[in-house]
């Protein structure tokens, strides 16, 4: 305010007009708020409905299928789901898969993205072309199964880990992020005698925390939701992943209810409630991790999505 008072009168009027124009609410702003509010409701209301159904009884659900606040709060749906030992097997297997798979994914993606981001990398365009091709074409599940069989990895978690090494889309995002970093940093490190691994670990990665957090979240979600490769390569019941364990619990509950034969009490056979409880049980761990990485997430996506 003191600076405005010391300005000449025409300059002060210009500053006031600019401030008033910034503070003015335009019709477009109102339209954007309404549109974003509607989109937010379309996302939030179904989630609240799923959460509410997981805590209600079958009698209350039969009265209305659209619930936001349960009148008769109950934990029977979660109790019926967690009483089955398969869900604990699923949590254990998926956690092991996540702890092993995500570091391998990050190592492969980071090392390849760093190499392709260097302007003097030999045959750079050739390798980038084949990375892009894999986004549209792949060999299929039969060659992959035969390969895992020859490697004697069937019925092993390593088959699921090695079946998914690098996501081409994530690789391109990370490569663009590395390309946007000043090349002078790498050149100065080389003048000091640093090798490529030293440059990557001590120069590039400390400046790439946003994209590393973003890739960690992406790969963690992919590994947590892993089910297809596990369904193809694993037949052992003690290695069932979480998503397949939840699926089998819900399907067995539905069959038991239809046949009126069950190992649990009839008042716990609310299959729709168990479905919603399974959805919440699979979403909750990732929802707890996301806020920890959110501050890096937007920056990593915006910078990595810009072509160098």
KASULJO-V748021 format. One record per residue. N is the residue number from 1. RES is the residue in three letters. PSI is psi in whole degrees, -180 to 180 (* if undefined). NEAR is the number of other C-alpha atoms within 8 Angstrom. Layout:
[[N	RES	PSI	NEAR] [N	RES	PSI	NEAR]]
This chain:
[[1	UNK	-36	4] [2	UNK	-36	5] [3	UNK	-38	6] [4	UNK	-40	8] [5	UNK	-31	8] [6	UNK	-9	6] [7	UNK	158	8] [8	UNK	160	7] [9	UNK	-44	6] [10	UNK	-39	6] [11	UNK	-38	8] [12	UNK	-40	11] [13	UNK	-38	8] [14	UNK	-42	8] [15	UNK	-41	9] [16	UNK	-42	8] [17	UNK	-41	8] [18	UNK	-42	8] [19	UNK	-41	8] [20	UNK	-35	8] [21	UNK	-34	7] [22	UNK	-36	6] [23	UNK	-11	6] [24	UNK	140	6] [25	UNK	115	6] [26	UNK	157	6] [27	UNK	-33	6] [28	UNK	-36	6] [29	UNK	-42	8] [30	UNK	-42	9] [31	UNK	-41	8] [32	UNK	-40	8] [33	UNK	-42	8] [34	UNK	-45	8] [35	UNK	-46	8] [36	UNK	-35	8] [37	UNK	-41	8] [38	UNK	-44	8] [39	UNK	-39	8] [40	UNK	-40	8] [41	UNK	-38	8] [42	UNK	-25	8] [43	UNK	-43	8] [44	UNK	-42	8] [45	UNK	-46	9] [46	UNK	-37	8] [47	UNK	-43	8] [48	UNK	-36	10] [49	UNK	-43	11] [50	UNK	-45	11] [51	UNK	-41	11] [52	UNK	-42	12] [53	UNK	-33	13] [54	UNK	-14	14] [55	UNK	13	14] [56	UNK	167	15] [57	UNK	168	12] [58	UNK	-35	8] [59	UNK	-42	6] [60	UNK	-35	10] [61	UNK	-35	11] [62	UNK	-25	7] [63	UNK	-41	6] [64	UNK	133	7] [65	UNK	-12	6] [66	UNK	105	5] [67	UNK	139	11] [68	UNK	-34	8] [69	UNK	113	5] [70	UNK	135	10] [71	UNK	-39	6] [72	UNK	93	7] [73	UNK	131	8] [74	UNK	150	8] [75	UNK	14	8] [76	UNK	-34	9] [77	UNK	-45	14] [78	UNK	-37	10] [79	UNK	-43	8] [80	UNK	-34	12] [81	UNK	-43	12] [82	UNK	-15	9] [83	UNK	-22	6] [84	UNK	128	9] [85	UNK	-16	7] [86	UNK	-32	10] [87	UNK	-34	12] [88	UNK	-36	9] [89	UNK	-40	14] [90	UNK	-44	16] [91	UNK	-44	10] [92	UNK	-47	9] [93	UNK	-45	12] [94	UNK	-37	13] [95	UNK	-43	9] [96	UNK	-43	8] [97	UNK	-38	11] [98	UNK	-43	11] [99	UNK	-29	8] [100	UNK	-44	9] [101	UNK	-42	10] [102	UNK	-46	12] [103	UNK	-38	8] [104	UNK	-44	9] [105	UNK	-46	12] [106	UNK	-40	11] [107	UNK	-48	8] [108	UNK	-45	10] [109	UNK	-44	13] [110	UNK	-46	10] [111	UNK	-42	8] [112	UNK	-40	9] [113	UNK	-38	13] [114	UNK	-43	11] [115	UNK	-46	8] [116	UNK	-18	12] [117	UNK	-13	11] [118	UNK	130	8] [119	UNK	-25	5] [120	UNK	15	4] [121	UNK	127	9] [122	UNK	140	4] [123	UNK	38	6] [124	UNK	-49	8] [125	UNK	-34	6] [126	UNK	-47	7] [127	UNK	-38	9] [128	UNK	-39	9] [129	UNK	-44	8] [130	UNK	-26	8] [131	UNK	-43	9] [132	UNK	-36	9] [133	UNK	-38	8] [134	UNK	-17	9] [135	UNK	-19	9] [136	UNK	-27	6] [137	UNK	149	6] [138	UNK	166	6] [139	UNK	-20	7] [140	UNK	171	6] [141	UNK	-29	6] [142	UNK	-49	7] [143	UNK	-36	8] [144	UNK	-42	10] [145	UNK	-43	10] [146	UNK	-37	8] [147	UNK	-47	8] [148	UNK	-33	11] [149	UNK	-41	9] [150	UNK	-31	7] [151	UNK	-1	6] [152	UNK	43	6] [153	UNK	2	11] [154	UNK	142	9] [155	UNK	32	9] [156	UNK	146	10] [157	UNK	-24	11] [158	UNK	-29	7] [159	UNK	-40	12] [160	UNK	-37	11] [161	UNK	-47	11] [162	UNK	-17	7] [163	UNK	-18	8] [164	UNK	92	8] [165	UNK	-58	9] [166	UNK	132	9] [167	UNK	121	8] [168	UNK	-38	10] [169	UNK	-45	7] [170	UNK	-38	10] [171	UNK	-43	13] [172	UNK	-41	9] [173	UNK	-46	11] [174	UNK	-38	13] [175	UNK	-43	13] [176	UNK	-36	15] [177	UNK	-47	16] [178	UNK	-35	13] [179	UNK	-26	10] [180	UNK	-12	8] [181	UNK	145	6] [182	UNK	129	7] [183	UNK	-20	6] [184	UNK	-28	6] [185	UNK	-45	8] [186	UNK	-39	10] [187	UNK	-40	8] [188	UNK	-36	8] [189	UNK	-37	10] [190	UNK	-37	10] [191	UNK	-29	7] [192	UNK	2	6] [193	UNK	11	6] [194	UNK	141	9] [195	UNK	-180	7] [196	UNK	-41	6] [197	UNK	-37	6] [198	UNK	-41	9] [199	UNK	-43	13] [200	UNK	-46	10] [201	UNK	-35	9] [202	UNK	-14	8] [203	UNK	-53	11] [204	UNK	-51	10] [205	UNK	-41	10] [206	UNK	-24	8] [207	UNK	-1	6] [208	UNK	29	10] [209	UNK	-38	9] [210	UNK	-47	10] [211	UNK	-32	15] [212	UNK	-41	10] [213	UNK	-39	12] [214	UNK	-47	13] [215	UNK	-37	10] [216	UNK	-43	10] [217	UNK	-44	10] [218	UNK	-50	8] [219	UNK	-34	11] [220	UNK	-42	10] [221	UNK	-42	9] [222	UNK	-45	8] [223	UNK	-37	12] [224	UNK	-35	10] [225	UNK	10	8] [226	UNK	128	11] [227	UNK	-35	9] [228	UNK	-53	6] [229	UNK	-37	9] [230	UNK	-37	12] [231	UNK	-33	9] [232	UNK	-43	8] [233	UNK	-19	12] [234	UNK	130	12] [235	UNK	-9	9] [236	UNK	134	7] [237	UNK	-27	5] [238	UNK	2	5] [239	UNK	23	12] [240	UNK	132	15] [241	UNK	167	15] [242	UNK	-46	15] [243	UNK	-40	11] [244	UNK	-32	11] [245	UNK	-45	13] [246	UNK	-39	12] [247	UNK	-45	8] [248	UNK	-36	8] [249	UNK	-46	11] [250	UNK	-42	11] [251	UNK	-42	8] [252	UNK	-37	8] [253	UNK	-40	11] [254	UNK	-44	10] [255	UNK	-41	8] [256	UNK	-38	10] [257	UNK	-39	10] [258	UNK	-37	7] [259	UNK	-5	6] [260	UNK	32	6] [261	UNK	121	7] [262	UNK	154	9] [263	UNK	-5	4] [264	UNK	168	7] [265	UNK	154	7] [266	UNK	-34	6] [267	UNK	-5	5] [268	UNK	12	9] [269	UNK	31	11] [270	UNK	90	10] [271	UNK	-35	9] [272	UNK	-39	8] [273	UNK	-37	14] [274	UNK	-35	14] [275	UNK	-48	10] [276	UNK	-36	12] [277	UNK	-36	14] [278	UNK	-39	10] [279	UNK	-46	9] [280	UNK	-40	10] [281	UNK	-33	8] [282	UNK	-26	10] [283	UNK	-31	8] [284	UNK	-45	8] [285	UNK	-43	8] [286	UNK	-36	9] [287	UNK	-30	8] [288	UNK	-30	8] [289	UNK	-34	8] [290	UNK	-45	9] [291	UNK	-28	8] [292	UNK	-27	7] [293	UNK	0	11] [294	UNK	-38	8] [295	UNK	-24	8] [296	UNK	-18	12] [297	UNK	-52	12] [298	UNK	-44	8] [299	UNK	-43	10] [300	UNK	-41	14] [301	UNK	-42	11] [302	UNK	-46	8] [303	UNK	-39	10] [304	UNK	-23	14] [305	UNK	-10	9] [306	UNK	128	8] [307	UNK	134	5] [308	UNK	*	6]]
